[in-house]
Amino acid sequence: MHTQDAAAQSARSAPDTQPPGPDEQPAPPARSRGAALVGWVVTIALNVVAPIVTYNALHDHGWSEFSALLVSGCLAGARQRRSLRVAPPSR
């Protein structure tokens, strides 16, 4: 009898470890307004401004329009691909 009571008591005191239901979503990570603004500025600078500056610099140095567009687009794509990398899980 004693073991049944102990098992029942430990089951009642065990923390709820079930995953959240489909309607429950975790809260977004806390991020200050300044950090969000810096993130947007960096994103726009690397994905919009840098390819335009790269194209203009290459075209001004005698590259054809096609070559300058190709290189500036590839550099923007490489930056995007690099930012999408997933870090390996830590152990």
The 8 nearest C-alpha neighbors of each residue, nearest first, counted from 0:
[[1, 3, 2, 4, 5, 6, 7, 8],
 [0, 2, 4, 3, 5, 6, 7, 8],
 [3, 1, 5, 4, 0, 6, 7, 8],
 [4, 2, 6, 0, 5, 1, 7, 8],
 [3, 5, 7, 1, 2, 6, 8, 0],
 [6, 4, 2, 8, 3, 7, 9, 1],
 [7, 5, 3, 9, 8, 4, 2, 10],
 [6, 8, 10, 4, 5, 9, 3, 11],
 [7, 9, 5, 11, 10, 6, 4, 12],
 [8, 10, 12, 6, 11, 7, 13, 5],
 [11, 9, 7, 13, 8, 12, 6, 5],
 [12, 10, 8, 9, 13, 7, 14, 6],
 [11, 13, 9, 10, 8, 14, 7, 15],
 [14, 12, 10, 11, 9, 15, 16, 8],
 [15, 13, 16, 12, 11, 10, 17, 9],
 [14, 16, 17, 13, 18, 12, 11, 10],
 [17, 15, 14, 18, 13, 19, 12, 20],
 [16, 18, 15, 19, 20, 14, 13, 23],
 [19, 17, 16, 20, 15, 21, 23, 24],
 [20, 18, 23, 17, 21, 24, 22, 25],
 [19, 21, 23, 22, 18, 24, 17, 25],
 [20, 22, 23, 19, 24, 18, 25, 17],
 [23, 21, 20, 24, 19, 25, 18, 26],
 [24, 22, 20, 21, 19, 25, 26, 18],
 [23, 25, 22, 26, 19, 21, 20, 27],
 [26, 24, 27, 23, 19, 28, 22, 20],
 [25, 27, 28, 24, 29, 23, 30, 19],
 [28, 26, 29, 25, 30, 24, 31, 23],
 [29, 27, 30, 26, 25, 31, 35, 24],
 [28, 30, 27, 31, 26, 32, 34, 35],
 [31, 29, 28, 34, 32, 35, 33, 27],
 [30, 32, 34, 33, 35, 29, 36, 28],
 [31, 33, 35, 34, 36, 30, 37, 29],
 [34, 32, 36, 31, 35, 37, 30, 38],
 [35, 33, 37, 31, 36, 32, 38, 30],
 [36, 34, 38, 32, 33, 37, 31, 39],
 [35, 37, 33, 39, 38, 34, 32, 40],
 [38, 36, 40, 34, 39, 35, 41, 33],
 [39, 37, 35, 41, 36, 40, 42, 34],
 [38, 40, 42, 36, 37, 41, 43, 35],
 [41, 39, 37, 43, 42, 38, 44, 36],
 [40, 42, 44, 38, 39, 43, 45, 37],
 [43, 41, 39, 45, 40, 44, 46, 38],
 [44, 42, 46, 40, 47, 45, 41, 39],
 [43, 45, 48, 41, 42, 47, 46, 40],
 [46, 44, 49, 42, 43, 47, 41, 48],
 [45, 47, 43, 44, 42, 75, 48, 49],
 [48, 46, 43, 44, 49, 45, 50, 51],
 [47, 49, 44, 51, 50, 45, 52, 46],
 [48, 50, 52, 45, 51, 47, 53, 44],
 [51, 49, 71, 53, 52, 48, 47, 54],
 [52, 50, 54, 48, 53, 49, 55, 47],
 [51, 53, 49, 55, 54, 50, 56, 48],
 [52, 54, 50, 56, 51, 55, 71, 49],
 [55, 53, 67, 51, 57, 52, 56, 71],
 [56, 54, 58, 52, 53, 57, 59, 51],
 [55, 57, 59, 53, 54, 58, 52, 60],
 [56, 58, 60, 54, 59, 62, 55, 67],
 [57, 59, 62, 55, 60, 61, 56, 67],
 [60, 58, 56, 57, 61, 55, 62, 54],
 [61, 59, 57, 58, 62, 56, 55, 63],
 [60, 62, 58, 59, 63, 57, 56, 64],
 [63, 61, 58, 57, 60, 67, 66, 64],
 [62, 64, 66, 65, 67, 58, 61, 57],
 [65, 63, 67, 66, 68, 58, 62, 54],
 [64, 66, 68, 63, 67, 69, 62, 70],
 [67, 65, 69, 63, 68, 64, 70, 62],
 [66, 68, 54, 64, 70, 69, 65, 57],
 [69, 67, 65, 71, 66, 70, 72, 54],
 [68, 70, 66, 72, 67, 71, 65, 73],
 [69, 71, 73, 67, 72, 68, 66, 74],
 [72, 70, 50, 74, 68, 73, 54, 53],
 [73, 71, 75, 69, 70, 74, 68, 76],
 [74, 72, 76, 70, 75, 71, 77, 69],
 [73, 75, 77, 71, 76, 72, 70, 78],
 [76, 74, 72, 78, 73, 77, 46, 50],
 [77, 75, 73, 79, 74, 78, 80, 72],
 [76, 78, 74, 80, 79, 75, 73, 81],
 [77, 79, 81, 75, 76, 80, 82, 74],
 [78, 80, 76, 82, 77, 81, 75, 83],
 [81, 79, 77, 83, 82, 78, 76, 84],
 [80, 82, 78, 79, 83, 84, 77, 76],
 [83, 81, 79, 80, 84, 78, 85, 77],
 [84, 82, 80, 81, 85, 79, 78, 86],
 [85, 83, 81, 82, 86, 80, 79, 87],
 [86, 84, 83, 87, 82, 88, 81, 80],
 [85, 87, 88, 84, 89, 83, 82, 81],
 [88, 86, 89, 85, 90, 84, 83, 82],
 [87, 89, 86, 90, 85, 84, 83, 82],
 [90, 88, 87, 86, 85, 84, 83, 82],
 [89, 88, 87, 86, 85, 84, 83, 16]]
